[in-house]
């Protein structure tokens, strides 16, 4: 596809005006929104308001006056339609890791007599770690983590499986699962399903209710652009609420925390999955970032995401200098998230050389360069620039400079 053709696509892009709602540094092509979303201008304004007026002037009265106390539910309800959830099933709180722990424990309690947590062997590590932690805490007679390949999940679903825990879009490869089919398969086997939406929420339509999903988690700092360490969210289908008590019984999950009773009484509905005091600044930032989705169709976001990734893959495949890369991301649109993962033995050095040239990507061990495409602010011009710089880095062997071998703590 020619440069003129890409310019035409940008000119016709209905989402193009949203780019102006973000603070994007000059001279940078940001293709890492699948790891940390760019800064929406609305977030800076919201934080200034929260710090200067709410905290600065109204102080502790803001818990009531500015409804700080309601933020976990208010922000959760703003996320709900973006992931296909009816009201009353989603709260914003804690991190994905903590929320996984709560929901995995809930799933085991909802399926007495079953002890297995089934997951994909290459799932995101924190998902596996939290299951391993429960296994260690409860003992294998009550909890056992079992892993399988993507192709082996159905075969691994047996009468011991209490819950199947999967990430909708694989963080390494960008491969997308069929949520509806896998959820149905788990239910046919008598198991529950817990979906991690870290790499899908905000980049594509998600249909939790329509797919009859039991539980889900997701984060606020990737495609929702809520900022570094933004709070996560937790979904529990209404049919499972109030059936069991979640294990992290903090005061915000109490039926009436301000009675200060020494005895815990769980709240009603999904709100019992709250724990400690919410971080107001993080909540306000995420709330402001979510406002960008109010006039956006998630199907339009998905269409642009697929067009960006398809164009990038096609351009990479056309270049002789890039033949050494193996594309791990599926070509099929139905199986693709909003990133393209290219494997190469020198992936780390290549990623650092790209970053040094203003193409912000990231590296995932052992050998993957990830190019993430955030439809709210990425352009087809970004595709052209990224491929052009990647070609130059490879043709010049610029990545062989020793400085690109130095690894920082975060890669």
C-alpha positions, 0 to 999 in steps of 0.5 A: 500500500502506497504512502498516498493510500495510507494518507487517504485512510487517515483522512477518511478515519472517523476516529482521527479527531480523537488523536487531538485529545491526547498529549503525544510527544513531538517526534515520537511514534507511540506503539506501546498503548497495549502496555501503557496508554498515552495521556489523555488531556482530560486526565490532566484537567481532572487531576488538577481539579481533584488535587486543587479543589477537591483535596486542596480546598474541600479536604475530607469532606470530598468523600461525600461532597465529590462522591469519592466514596462512590468511585469504585462503583461509578467508574465500574459502571462506566467500564461496564458497557465497554465490555458488554456488561449490564449494570450491577456486575462490575466494580473498579478496584485493586489490581488484576492480580488481587482481583484474580485471587478474589475470583479464583477463590470464589470459583472454587467455592462455587464448585465444591468437589472440584479443585482444578484451575485450568489455564493456558501454559503461556498465559500472562505470568501473574495469572498463573502466579495467583493460581499457584499462590492459591494452590500453595495456600489451600493445598492440592487437595483443594486447589491445583493449577493445571495448564494446557496449550491453546489447542489442548484446553478442550481436552483438559476440561474434565470433571475436576475443573472448577474454573478455566482462567484464560486471557482473551488476547495473548500478551506475547502473540496477540492471538485472540480466543473465541470467548463464546465458544470456550465459555460454552465448552467450559459450561458444558463440562460443568466448569466456570470461566474467568476471562482476563481482558487486559489486552482486549478491553478498550481495543475491541467489543467484549461481550461478557453478558452475551457470552454468558461469562461468569467472571472477568478482570481487566486493567485501566492503564492499557487501552483505557489510558487511565495512567501508570498503575491505574486501578483494575476492574472486576466483573461477576455475573449477577447469577453468582453474586451473594452465593459465597463470600470473597476471601479478602474481606476489607472494610469497603466490602462490608455491608456498612463499613462506617458502623465499624463493627468488629464482625465482618458482614459482606455487602450485597452484590458485586460491591462485596468484592471491594477491599480497602480504601480506593485510591482517589487520584487513580480513580479520577484519572481513569474516570476522565480517560473513559470519557473519551469512549462516550461518543465512540462505537467499539465496533469502529474501534475494532475496525480501525484496530484490524485495519492498522494491524493488517496494514502493518503486517502486510508492509512488513511482509513486503520488505526483503530486509525484514524477512528474518522476522517471524510474525507470531500474530494470526493473519485471521482478523477473528483471531487477532488482537490489537498488536503485532508480535514479531520474533527475532533472535535479536529482538531486545536490541532491535526494540531498543534501537527502534525506541532510540529512533522514536518508535516506541515499542516493547520487548517480551522475552525471549525474542519478541518485539511488540507493536501495539496499535491503539485506535483512538490515537494511532494513525496509518502514518504511524504504520508507515513510519514504524516499518520504514525505521524498522527497515533502516535499523535492520539494513544498517544493522544499527541494533548491533551497537553494544548500547542496545544490549544493556537491559534496564529493570523494565523491558 
